[in-house]
Amino acid sequence: MFLKRAESLRLQLLRWLLIPLLLLLLVNAWLSNRAAVATANGAFDRLLIASAEAIAEDVEVHDGQVIVDLPYAALQLLESNMQERIFYRVLAPDGKTVTGYDDLPLPAASMPQGDESVAYRADYRGEAVHLVALNKQLYGASLAAPVTIIVAETGEARQALSHQILVDGLKRQAVLVVAAAVLVWFGLVRGLLPLDRLRRSIVARSPSDLKPIDPASVQAEVRPVIEALNHHTSRIERLQASRQRLIADASHQMRTPLSEMRTQIEYTLRQQDPDLLRLTLADVNTDLARLARLLAQLLMQARSDPELLAEQRMSPVDLGELARATALDFVAAARKKAIDLAFEPPSGRAIVPGNDMLLREMIANLVDNAISHGRQGGSVAVRVEAGYTVALEVEDDGPGVPDSEREKVFERFYRGPGQAAAGSGLGLSIVRNICDSHRARIDLRAPAGGTGLCVRVTFEATSFRAADTAAPVTS
């Protein structure tokens, strides 16, 4: 699966800040347009009402007839530089037009009551016009109803005013958005300066500098990332130190036998003695077998490093069956020394979470050490105990390990004083690494008989119980 390449953090933050601002600007433009139209309509409707009231002031009754002396000032209120048209109509109480445009429409909903006024819109002569209807009650005459004055105008001036209000408002908002973008960009640049300084300090480090990064100089949101990097770097540092120690020890262990074999071969070639040649080949073959074993254990040592195995995936392993199968592989080696190799099965299935290959290597190293260091004609016992905890024991009746040496034997390439058997000194070191990666405890103790050595590996109590599964394993 391919991961999408991350973009610039500045651009991402700027986009997430400005896009919502632009959307809000669009919503605000729509609302501002409605407000501008309402403002323009309100202003011009008041002018229409003022014109209608000015006309109403000059409406009189003479001899029962409604007379209108239309003042010029009444229509002058509506004059503007826009090419708009103005209409008016005065209706007598009986509904007949006294003066003005006879076809000017009345309010569609209801006529004004009393001295009220009504603002409305209608289509007149193919155009949308804005109208105001106003009643005026005339006193001193026997009129059954008030006189109605209607004043109308086309909407060019209204549209121009609302457009101007909208444009002026949008200009101010656009300036604010641009200013906000500049300020946000400046804030992002300033806010990300600690990350840039951190980047420069890391780039300036030498390849071998794995010291932790100080998270105090960066923002609190970035500190968990720095702490995770420090944790990862510390693991790399421990792995690197472990590898360097392993390489140094391995080079020392391999340099000596290789030099000895080369010297021995060069000497034999100069002697031209067939018997010596056969003896030399036999010795070299033995040394090569020992080197092959050393290389195999070095590879296993590298693979069993606890730092590498700390996060390994565990699966249920039947330790009893695994120990029996591994012990069978050493029957031939035990017979060469006339050693009685015995396996004592657990009372139930001893299930532990672990890595099958590494656990097999751990058992193989313990059995191989027991046979190699056990006495000729002695005995080696492999047993597995299943209960609340699961334990593996490998016991021999050889010379054993003194108390003062029991911690040292876990060091790489360590051989105790007076050790007769040839070995690489890596077996128990590998065993401890595997135990650490499986959170198991390894102990060296004296057997119940008092002679020899008993190595006990105890696994932590887990949800895997011996009594939870099937019948015991038989040998």
Secondary structure, 3 states (H helix, E strand, C coil): CCCCCCCCHHHHHHHHHHHHHHHHHHHHHHHHHHHHHHHHHHHHHHHHHHHHHHHHHCEEEECCEEEECCCHHHHHCCCCCCCCCEEEEEECCCCCEEEECCCCCCCCCCCCCCCCEEEEEEEECCEEEEEEEEEECCCCCCCCCCEEEEEEEECHHHHHHHHHHHHHHHHHHHHHHHHHHHHHHHHHHHHCHHHHHHHHHHHCCCCCCCCCCCHHHCCCCCHHHHHHHHHHHHHHHHHHHHHHHHHHHHHHHHHHHHHHHHHHHHHHHHHCCHHHHHHHHHHHHHHHHHHHHHHHHHHHHHHCCHHHHCCCCCEEEEHHHHHHHHHHCCHHHHHHCCCEEEEECCCCCCEEEECHHHHHHHHHHHHHHHHHHCCCCCEEEEEEEECCCEEEEEEECCCCCCHHHCCHHHCCCCCCCCCCCCCCCCHHHHHHHHHHHCCEEEEEECCCCCCCEEEEEEECCCCCCHHHCCCCCCC
